[in-house]
């Protein structure tokens, strides 16, 4: 039982992987190409939006649709 708690399930791992991709790879791409905003969509309900704010910071929104 303790092993179940310690091991993330596949859905949790996928969610973390998507968030990492958006916050690292996509953000780096946006910065390298000096873009103001970028939207990525995996085609399966997950979406990431990164926008540069007027202060020069970055706003990151990550959404997902899950079928239960």
HELIX and SHEET records of a PDB file:
HELIX    1   1 UNK A    2  UNK A    6  1                                   5    
HELIX    2   2 UNK A   10  UNK A   20  1                                  11    
HELIX    3   3 UNK A   21  UNK A   26  3                                   6    
HELIX    4   4 UNK A   27  UNK A   32  1                                   6    
SHEET    1   A 3 UNK A  37  UNK A  41  0                                        
SHEET    2   A 3 UNK A  46  UNK A  52 -1                                        
SHEET    3   A 3 UNK A  58  UNK A  64 -1                                        
END                                                                             
